[in-house]
Amino acid sequence: MEQPQVTDEFAHEMILARLRMAGSSFSAIARELGVTPSSVSLVSMGLRSSRRIQRVIASKLGVEPERIWPDWNRKEQQMKS
């Protein structure tokens, strides 16, 4: 399985820092979604894929998911085909 690309602007460390500045964290997102913090972290690093987690991370950062994960739309189109 191909790993999703993450832009440098939204590399894992930057996502973590931006979430903290926004008053959130991987743990908070995990509690909100009923998943483990490590699941959220793995998605942030691009090692796992979860649309639900990606949407929440992007929402907390005030951006669209495709801004963080550029291949978001391509995979969405493949799923519809």
NUZA-149838 format. One record per atom (N, C-alpha, C): atom name; residue in one letter; x, y, z. Coordinates in Angstrom, 3 decimals. Layout:
% residues N
<"CA", "a", <X, Y, Z>>
...
END
This chain:
% residues 81
<"N", "m", <0.843, -1.180, 0.000>>
<"CA", "m", <0.000, 0.000, 0.000>>
<"C", "m", <0.884, 1.237, 0.000>>
<"N", "e", <0.581, 2.178, -0.870>>
<"CA", "e", <1.343, 3.418, -0.977>>
<"C", "e", <1.034, 4.328, 0.207>>
<"N", "q", <2.089, 4.894, 0.808>>
<"CA", "q", <1.916, 5.794, 1.943>>
<"C", "q", <1.454, 7.162, 1.453>>
<"N", "p", <0.486, 7.792, 2.139>>
<"CA", "p", <0.048, 9.123, 1.730>>
<"C", "p", <1.172, 10.134, 1.915>>
<"N", "q", <1.250, 11.093, 0.995>>
<"CA", "q", <2.241, 12.150, 1.115>>
<"C", "q", <1.718, 13.227, 2.047>>
<"N", "v", <2.614, 13.759, 2.865>>
<"CA", "v", <2.287, 14.857, 3.764>>
<"C", "v", <3.205, 16.008, 3.392>>
<"N", "t", <2.650, 17.214, 3.216>>
<"CA", "t", <3.480, 18.348, 2.856>>
<"C", "t", <4.379, 18.734, 4.020>>
<"N", "d", <5.544, 19.326, 3.723>>
<"CA", "d", <6.479, 19.745, 4.771>>
<"C", "d", <5.819, 20.702, 5.754>>
<"N", "e", <4.977, 21.586, 5.224>>
<"CA", "e", <4.277, 22.549, 6.072>>
<"C", "e", <3.439, 21.840, 7.140>>
<"N", "f", <2.997, 20.647, 6.822>>
<"CA", "f", <2.174, 19.884, 7.748>>
<"C", "f", <2.820, 18.551, 8.104>>
<"N", "a", <4.144, 18.556, 8.247>>
<"CA", "a", <4.840, 17.364, 8.723>>
<"C", "a", <4.343, 17.060, 10.137>>
<"N", "h", <4.532, 15.840, 10.571>>
<"CA", "h", <4.029, 15.371, 11.861>>
<"C", "h", <4.296, 16.351, 13.005>>
<"N", "e", <5.535, 16.826, 13.127>>
<"CA", "e", <5.890, 17.730, 14.223>>
<"C", "e", <5.121, 19.043, 14.126>>
<"N", "m", <4.928, 19.509, 12.895>>
<"CA", "m", <4.180, 20.761, 12.700>>
<"C", "m", <2.703, 20.564, 13.027>>
<"N", "i", <2.156, 19.424, 12.661>>
<"CA", "i", <0.759, 19.141, 12.997>>
<"C", "i", <0.590, 19.145, 14.513>>
<"N", "l", <1.489, 18.469, 15.203>>
<"CA", "l", <1.437, 18.409, 16.660>>
<"C", "l", <1.526, 19.811, 17.270>>
<"N", "a", <2.473, 20.612, 16.796>>
<"CA", "a", <2.642, 21.976, 17.322>>
<"C", "a", <1.421, 22.840, 17.025>>
<"N", "r", <0.893, 22.734, 15.813>>
<"CA", "r", <-0.280, 23.542, 15.448>>
<"C", "r", <-1.517, 23.133, 16.243>>
<"N", "l", <-1.653, 21.843, 16.497>>
<"CA", "l", <-2.773, 21.394, 17.325>>
<"C", "l", <-2.661, 21.975, 18.727>>
<"N", "r", <-1.454, 21.956, 19.287>>
<"CA", "r", <-1.257, 22.525, 20.622>>
<"C", "r", <-1.608, 24.004, 20.639>>
<"N", "m", <-1.165, 24.731, 19.603>>
<"CA", "m", <-1.473, 26.165, 19.532>>
<"C", "m", <-2.979, 26.396, 19.391>>
<"N", "a", <-3.671, 25.443, 18.791>>
<"CA", "a", <-5.131, 25.547, 18.621>>
<"C", "a", <-5.882, 25.041, 19.853>>
<"N", "g", <-5.127, 24.602, 20.874>>
<"CA", "g", <-5.763, 24.132, 22.101>>
<"C", "g", <-6.214, 22.686, 22.046>>
<"N", "s", <-5.610, 21.899, 21.167>>
<"CA", "s", <-5.982, 20.496, 21.040>>
<"C", "s", <-4.733, 19.632, 21.118>>
<"N", "s", <-4.922, 18.341, 20.953>>
<"CA", "s", <-3.805, 17.393, 20.990>>
<"C", "s", <-4.263, 16.084, 20.357>>
<"N", "f", <-3.297, 15.203, 20.114>>
<"CA", "f", <-3.643, 13.883, 19.607>>
<"C", "f", <-4.529, 13.149, 20.606>>
<"N", "s", <-4.230, 13.307, 21.890>>
<"CA", "s", <-5.030, 12.641, 22.931>>
<"C", "s", <-6.470, 13.142, 22.926>>
<"N", "a", <-6.648, 14.448, 22.774>>
<"CA", "a", <-7.999, 15.017, 22.746>>
<"C", "a", <-8.778, 14.498, 21.537>>
<"N", "i", <-8.115, 14.454, 20.394>>
<"CA", "i", <-8.763, 13.931, 19.183>>
<"C", "i", <-9.105, 12.460, 19.375>>
<"N", "a", <-8.189, 11.717, 19.969>>
<"CA", "a", <-8.427, 10.289, 20.211>>
<"C", "a", <-9.650, 10.083, 21.100>>
<"N", "r", <-9.753, 10.871, 22.172>>
<"CA", "r", <-10.917, 10.756, 23.069>>
<"C", "r", <-12.203, 11.096, 22.325>>
<"N", "e", <-12.154, 12.143, 21.519>>
<"CA", "e", <-13.322, 12.575, 20.750>>
<"C", "e", <-13.807, 11.477, 19.798>>
<"N", "l", <-12.863, 10.754, 19.206>>
<"CA", "l", <-13.210, 9.734, 18.209>>
<"C", "l", <-13.289, 8.320, 18.768>>
<"N", "g", <-12.863, 8.134, 20.014>>
<"CA", "g", <-12.891, 6.802, 20.600>>
<"C", "g", <-11.811, 5.888, 20.044>>
<"N", "v", <-10.659, 6.469, 19.725>>
<"CA", "v", <-9.519, 5.694, 19.236>>
<"C", "v", <-8.322, 5.956, 20.146>>
<"N", "t", <-7.223, 5.280, 19.907>>
<"CA", "t", <-6.041, 5.497, 20.737>>
<"C", "t", <-5.248, 6.695, 20.219>>
<"N", "p", <-4.526, 7.387, 21.110>>
<"CA", "p", <-3.666, 8.490, 20.668>>
<"C", "p", <-2.626, 8.025, 19.644>>
<"N", "s", <-2.162, 6.792, 19.775>>
<"CA", "s", <-1.177, 6.306, 18.801>>
<"C", "s", <-1.796, 6.179, 17.408>>
<"N", "s", <-3.079, 5.870, 17.320>>
<"CA", "s", <-3.749, 5.828, 16.014>>
<"C", "s", <-3.728, 7.202, 15.363>>
<"N", "v", <-4.024, 8.227, 16.144>>
<"CA", "v", <-4.016, 9.601, 15.625>>
<"C", "v", <-2.595, 9.976, 15.194>>
<"N", "s", <-1.618, 9.618, 16.001>>
<"CA", "s", <-0.228, 9.918, 15.683>>
<"C", "s", <0.213, 9.219, 14.395>>
<"N", "l", <-0.145, 7.958, 14.228>>
<"CA", "l", <0.234, 7.216, 13.023>>
<"C", "l", <-0.385, 7.828, 11.768>>
<"N", "v", <-1.613, 8.306, 11.879>>
<"CA", "v", <-2.257, 8.974, 10.746>>
<"C", "v", <-1.523, 10.282, 10.450>>
<"N", "s", <-1.187, 11.032, 11.488>>
<"CA", "s", <-0.460, 12.284, 11.318>>
<"C", "s", <0.878, 12.063, 10.616>>
<"N", "m", <1.556, 10.979, 10.948>>
<"CA", "m", <2.856, 10.674, 10.345>>
<"C", "m", <2.722, 10.110, 8.936>>
<"N", "g", <1.500, 9.768, 8.536>>
<"CA", "g", <1.289, 9.199, 7.218>>
<"C", "g", <1.543, 7.702, 7.155>>
<"N", "l", <1.667, 7.069, 8.326>>
<"CA", "l", <1.920, 5.631, 8.352>>
<"C", "l", <0.640, 4.816, 8.306>>
<"N", "r", <-0.469, 5.431, 8.634>>
<"CA", "r", <-1.798, 4.822, 8.552>>
<"C", "r", <-2.729, 5.827, 7.887>>
<"N", "s", <-3.818, 5.330, 7.361>>
<"CA", "s", <-4.791, 6.203, 6.719>>
<"C", "s", <-6.145, 6.030, 7.381>>
<"N", "s", <-6.740, 7.138, 7.771>>
<"CA", "s", <-8.088, 7.128, 8.325>>
<"C", "s", <-8.745, 8.448, 7.954>>
<"N", "r", <-9.716, 8.377, 7.081>>
<"CA", "r", <-10.429, 9.584, 6.654>>
<"C", "r", <-11.013, 10.327, 7.846>>
<"N", "r", <-11.570, 9.570, 8.764>>
<"CA", "r", <-12.218, 10.183, 9.932>>
<"C", "r", <-11.206, 10.969, 10.757>>
<"N", "i", <-10.062, 10.373, 11.051>>
<"CA", "i", <-9.028, 11.050, 11.838>>
<"C", "i", <-8.451, 12.217, 11.044>>
<"N", "q", <-8.216, 12.018, 9.752>>
<"CA", "q", <-7.679, 13.094, 8.921>>
<"C", "q", <-8.631, 14.291, 8.896>>
<"N", "r", <-9.924, 14.025, 8.783>>
<"CA", "r", <-10.901, 15.121, 8.772>>
<"C", "r", <-10.870, 15.923, 10.069>>
<"N", "v", <-10.776, 15.232, 11.191>>
<"CA", "v", <-10.781, 15.926, 12.480>>
<"C", "v", <-9.494, 16.724, 12.672>>
<"N", "i", <-8.354, 16.146, 12.323>>
<"CA", "i", <-7.089, 16.878, 12.428>>
<"C", "i", <-7.182, 18.151, 11.591>>
<"N", "a", <-7.601, 18.020, 10.346>>
<"CA", "a", <-7.708, 19.178, 9.454>>
<"C", "a", <-8.675, 20.215, 10.004>>
<"N", "s", <-9.802, 19.757, 10.512>>
<"CA", "s", <-10.792, 20.668, 11.076>>
<"C", "s", <-10.214, 21.459, 12.251>>
<"N", "k", <-9.497, 20.777, 13.125>>
<"CA", "k", <-8.889, 21.452, 14.283>>
<"C", "k", <-7.866, 22.487, 13.841>>
<"N", "l", <-7.215, 22.234, 12.691>>
<"CA", "l", <-6.208, 23.162, 12.173>>
<"C", "l", <-6.816, 24.227, 11.266>>
<"N", "g", <-8.109, 24.104, 10.976>>
<"CA", "g", <-8.790, 25.096, 10.149>>
<"C", "g", <-8.421, 25.037, 8.679>>
<"N", "v", <-8.087, 23.842, 8.197>>
<"CA", "v", <-7.738, 23.663, 6.785>>
<"C", "v", <-8.489, 22.458, 6.223>>
<"N", "e", <-8.459, 22.342, 4.909>>
<"CA", "e", <-9.044, 21.179, 4.255>>
<"C", "e", <-8.056, 20.015, 4.335>>
<"N", "p", <-8.528, 18.778, 4.420>>
<"CA", "p", <-7.623, 17.625, 4.498>>
<"C", "p", <-6.596, 17.568, 3.368>>
<"N", "e", <-6.992, 17.979, 2.149>>
<"CA", "e", <-6.056, 17.896, 1.032>>
<"C", "e", <-4.885, 18.875, 1.160>>
<"N", "r", <-5.031, 19.859, 2.018>>
<"CA", "r", <-3.903, 20.780, 2.271>>
<"C", "r", <-2.806, 20.062, 3.062>>
<"N", "i", <-3.196, 19.136, 3.921>>
<"CA", "i", <-2.241, 18.370, 4.717>>
<"C", "i", <-1.796, 17.127, 3.962>>
<"N", "w", <-2.764, 16.435, 3.389>>
<"CA", "w", <-2.502, 15.196, 2.654>>
<"C", "w", <-2.868, 15.435, 1.195>>
<"N", "p", <-1.889, 15.851, 0.369>>
<"CA", "p", <-2.185, 16.243, -1.020>>
<"C", "p", <-2.857, 15.167, -1.865>>
<"N", "d", <-2.670, 13.911, -1.531>>
<"CA", "d", <-3.286, 12.861, -2.339>>
<"C", "d", <-4.716, 12.538, -1.896>>
<"N", "w", <-5.275, 13.314, -1.001>>
<"CA", "w", <-6.631, 13.113, -0.473>>
<"C", "w", <-7.653, 12.981, -1.614>>
<"N", "n", <-7.689, 13.939, -2.532>>
<"CA", "n", <-8.673, 13.923, -3.622>>
<"C", "n", <-8.444, 12.765, -4.572>>
<"N", "r", <-7.180, 12.450, -4.863>>
<"CA", "r", <-6.885, 11.341, -5.778>>
<"C", "r", <-7.433, 10.035, -5.214>>
<"N", "k", <-7.219, 9.804, -3.927>>
<"CA", "k", <-7.727, 8.558, -3.323>>
<"C", "k", <-9.256, 8.566, -3.260>>
<"N", "e", <-9.838, 9.739, -3.022>>
<"CA", "e", <-11.295, 9.865, -2.982>>
<"C", "e", <-11.871, 9.485, -4.357>>
<"N", "q", <-11.243, 9.962, -5.443>>
<"CA", "q", <-11.704, 9.647, -6.778>>
<"C", "q", <-11.548, 8.159, -7.089>>
<"N", "q", <-10.449, 7.558, -6.639>>
<"CA", "q", <-10.229, 6.131, -6.866>>
<"C", "q", <-11.297, 5.305, -6.155>>
<"N", "m", <-11.696, 5.748, -4.967>>
<"CA", "m", <-12.704, 5.012, -4.208>>
<"C", "m", <-14.059, 5.081, -4.905>>
<"N", "k", <-14.334, 6.177, -5.619>>
<"CA", "k", <-15.617, 6.336, -6.302>>
<"C", "k", <-15.662, 5.563, -7.607>>
<"N", "s", <-14.491, 5.275, -8.171>>
<"CA", "s", <-14.423, 4.581, -9.473>>
<"C", "s", <-14.761, 3.116, -9.348>>
END
